[in-house]
């Protein structure tokens, strides 16, 4: 890998001097992005194969999303929810149409949306199902990643996420992923919800068996339990459908969204549910100063219009199949498995060399992210072309040879 220049080092040193070191990024400093590419402060171009954990599904600086943001910034950005604004309704209606749900509740970060889903399930459990106050339980899966709040890390099984943040929030039960029998065994009369990722991204792009979500839906219906799917990373086109759960032909009770809802421009998140669930929220019971603000709403509408208008879920399906076939064709003694769905793909190694491999790819002009030491994720913007995939795969193959 080339020696780091003084210019790059200056930015990194500034971060380390003044910033809390809660991340360990690759040693690259980015300053510009367009489409599937980003450029560092030295002017070097890279393929972005992370898409900010799928927040940039539409590509960096999509002109329609940027134009919507600029136009709204000249008019009105924030009113708080103490008043109505003229932009939020359009985003609510568009999200209701895309999700097929009756009601939408807008927040900012993905973790806030998950917290909102947790609150919805608990209040529904008390007010509708009749669970005794303080007894509601939510079932989650091992190796989950739903965010970083103190409540959410209480049900994480990753020590990096939960260690040192106790005592844990009660009311959660952890079962193995992709295990309908374990789900049914865990359900009691106090169970109000099952929160699950259709594909576990942070765990290493773990794709469940084909019938898992369908079985979960049937069990939740049988036992009067709400099924909440966390589509923050998998939704909005990433896996080849608008939402990943659509591959299973089910309808959840709550859809949790974030990331690409903003096209990578501004934090926007939401949950979608029918009125039977959403009616548990009354004025004063939940909220957010910035949730549904004018700027976010204008950006969200544009981001969704791009996803639908450019048929990005369909492109993700087609390009994902092409990319996966290219990865399947790569032969290397340290490669254990290739897996994924749509344009959420991963390579797993037999040894903990994932971060080193990411550095090798970075040196050749491709940025990707390792997870759990042995896995590397590939999640490019959904606008990527076959020619660009061919170029990216050539870099991946060369970086594998560099490992030798």
N, C-alpha and C positions, 0 to 999 in steps of 0.2 A: 504494500500500500504506500502511496506517495506520502512524503513528509508533509505534515500540516504546515500551512503557511502562517506567517505572523498575523495576517488579517483575520483568518479563521480562528486562530488561537486567541486573539484579542476578544472576540465575541464569547468564546467558550469560557475564558478566564473571568469575564464580567459576570456571566451567569453563575459561575462557581463562587465568586466573591460575594455576590449580593443575594443569590437565590437559595431557597431551601432545596437541598439535593434529594428530592423525592422521586426523581427520574434518573435513568442512566441512558441517555440517548446516544445514538451513533455520532461520531465526531464530524458532523456536517452541519453547516449553518446556511439555512435556506432563506432566500430573499424574494423570489418571484415564482409564480406558477401560471401555467396555461394548459388546459386540456389534461392530458395524461402525464405531463412533464412538470418538473420543478427545477429551478436553477439555484446554485449556491452563490455565496458572496464573491467567489472567484470567477463566476460566469460559467461553471461547468453544469451541463444538463444531466438530469437523472429521470428515469422512469419512476413514477410514484406507484409502487405496488402495495401501499397501505391505505391510501385514500383517507387519511386521518381516521382510521378504524371505521371506514365506510361512511364518513360524513361528507365525502366529496364524490358521491356516485355520479353526479352530473359533470364532473371534470372541474379543474381549477378555473376560477374566474369566468364562469359561464356568462357570456355577454348579456343574456336576458335576465339572469338573476342579479347581476351587478347593476344593470340599468334600473331594475325595480327598486333596488336598495338606494341608489343615488337619487332617484326621483322622490322617494318617500322621505329621505333625509332632508330635503329642501322644504318639506311640508310640516311633518309632525312625527316625532319618534316615540314619545312616551306620555301617557296620561295617568297611568296606574288604573286599576280596576274600579276605582271610585267613580269613574265615568265610563260611558260607552265610547268607542271610537268607530270610525267609518271603514276600517279595514278588517277587523277581526271576524266579523260575520262571514265574509267571503271565504276566509280560510276554514272556519268551522264547517261551512256548507260543503266545501270541496273535500275536506277530510271525511265528512260523513258519507259523501258519495263514493269515495275511493275505498273506505273500509266497510261500507254497508251497515254501519252502526248508526244509532239514532242521535247520540250525543257525544260531544268532544269536550275535553278539559285540557286547556293549554298551559304548559309550564315552560321551563327553560332548558335545563340540563337533562340528560338521560336519567341520572340518578333521581332527580326530582320527579320524573314521570314514574319511575318504579316506586318511589315513596307514595305517590298518589294512588297507584294501583293497590299498594298494601293497605292504605287508609280506606279505599273503596271496598276492598274485600272484607276488612274487619267491620266497618260500619254496616255493610250488607249482612254480615253474619249475625250481628246483634239485632238490627232493626227488622230484617226480613226473615232470616232463618230461625231466629230466636235462641241463639247461643247465649248462655249466661255471661253477663258483663265480665270482661277480663279473662275469659277462657278461650277466645278464638285462636285457632291454629292455622298456619299456612304451611303447606308442604312445598319444599324446594328440592333441587337435585344437587348431588355432590359435584364438585368441580365447576359450579356455577360462577358466572360473573354478571352481577346486576348493578354494580356501581361501588361507590366508596364511602357512603355515609355510615355513621356508627351503627344504625339499624341494619343496613344491608350487609356490612362486613360481619355482623353477628351470626349470619347464616352462611358465610363463606367457609369453604374447606381448604382454602389456600392460606397458609401461615403468613405469607407476605402481606395479605390483606387484613387479617384479623389480629395478629399477635401484637400485644401491647395496648390494645384498645378496649379491653374488658372493663366492667362486666358485660357479658353479652345480653342483648335484648331477648327476652323470652318470647315464646309464641310461634316458634318455627321448628319444623321437623325435616330432617335431611334424609333423602333416600337415594339409592343409586340412579344414575341417569339411564334412560332407555330400559326401564324395568316396570312394566305395568303391574306385575304381581306385587312388587314392593309398594307401589302406589296404593293399590287397593288395601293392602295390609295396614298401611299407615293412616288411612282415612278413619276418622271417628265422628261422632255426632257433633264434636266441637270444631271440625275442619270447615273453614270458610273458603279456602282457595288453594289452588295449585299453580305456582308460578314457575314457568319453564321457558328455556330458550329452544327454538325449533332446531337450531344447530348451535352447539357450544363453541363460540368463537375464541374466547380467551383460553379455553382449555386445549386449544389446538385444532380447531375446526373439526370437532367431533360430530359426525352425522349419525343420528339414531337410525334404528331399523325402520323399514318402511311403514309398519303398522303402529308405531309407538304413539304418535299424536292422536291417531284415530281411537286407539284403545284408551288413551287418557281422556279424550272427549267423552267416550261412552261411560267411563267410570265416574267422571265428574257429574254427568247428567244423572246417572243412577243414584248417586249419593247426595245430590243437591249441593254440589261444590262448584264454585266459580273457577273456570279455566282462564288463566291470564298468560298470554304469550308475550315474551320480551322480544320484540322485533327491532330493537334499537340498532343492532348491527346487521341483522339479517333482512330487515324489511326494506321497503321502498326500492325494490328492483334487484337487490344484490344477488339473490339466489336463482334468478330466472323467472320469478313471479313477483307481483307487486309486494306480496307478503309471503314469507317462507311457509307458513302454515297452509297456504293454498295448495301446495304439493300434496298434502294429505287429504284434501277435500273436506276439511272440517270448518266449523265456525266457532271461534272462541267466544268467551264472555267479555274479555277485556283484551285490547291490543295496546301494547306499550310501544311508543315510537319516539325517535329523536334523530340525532346525527344528520342523515341526508335530507331530513325535513327542511333544513336550512340551506342545502346546497353548499355547505362548508363556509357560509358567510357570517352567520349569527346564531347563537344558541337558541334552538327551538325544540320543544318536546311536547308530547301529548299522550293522553290515553283516550281510547275510543271504547264506548260501551253503549248498550241500549239503556233506555230510560229506567228500566226496572232496577238497574244497578246505579246509574248516575243520580237518581232521585234522592239518594241518601245524603248528598251534599246540599246543605242549605247555606244561605248567606252567613258568613263568619266562620264556617266549619273548616274551610281550607282555602288557600289562595297563594298569590304570588304578585309582588309589585310589578314585575316585568312580564309575567305570563300574558300572552295575547296582545302585547303592545303593538302600536301601529307599524313600526318598522319591521318587527318580526313577522307580522301578519302579511305585509306586502311581499317580503322575501319568501315566506312559506308558500304563498300562492304561486309565485313565479317558479319556485323549485319543483312544485308538484306539476305545474304545466309543462316544464321541461321533461320530467320523467314520463308523462303520458304522451306528450306531443312528439317526442323523439323515440318513443317505444323502447325505452331503456331496459325494462324488464325482459322484453323479448330479445334484445341485443345481448343482455347478460346470459340468457340461456344459450344462445347460439355461440357466442364467443367463449363462454365457459366450457362448452363441449369441445371446442377447438383447442383451447388452452390445456384442458385436462388431457386430451389425447397427446399433445406435445409433451406434457410432463410424464405421462405413462411411458412414452417411448425412450425417456432418458435412462441410461444404464449406469449405475455407479455402485460400488460395493458397500458404501455407507448408507445408501438409501433403503429405508425400511418400508415406507408406505407413501402412496399418493392418495389424497382424498379431498372431498369438497362437494359443493353444489353451486351451480351457476358460476359466478366470478368470485366465489369465496373458496379458495383452494389452499392446500397445504402440502408440504413435503415433511416427512418425519424421518429422522436419522437414527441409526443404531447407537450413536454416541452423542454426548452433550456438546455438539459443535455448532449449534444453530447460530449463535451470536457471531462466531468467527466466520461462518458462511455469509452472514449478512454483511460483514465488513469486506469480504472478498467481492461480493456483488456491488457494494457501494463504490469500491475502487474502480469498477468497470462501468459504473453509470446506472445502477438500479438500486432503489431503496425499498427494503422490505423489513418486516419485524419478526424477530424470534419470540417464542413463548415456551416456557418450561424447558429451556435448554436444548431440547431435541427437535423442536418443530419450528418451521418457518411458514408464515402465512403469505399468500399472494392475493391481494384484493385491489386490483387497479380500478380507476374510474370506468364506469360502464360504457363509456364512449370509445373504448379502445378498439382498434382495428386488427384484422388478421396480420397485416404487415407489421404492425407494432408488436403484436404477440410474438411473431417470428423473431424480431430483433431482441425482444426481452428474453426469450428462451435461449437464444444464442449466448446471451450474457450469463444466464443461469448455468448453462453447460460449461462455459469457460471458467466460471467461479468454482464449479465442482472440481474441475481439473486443477485449479489453484490450490484446493485443499490437499491435493496429493503432494 
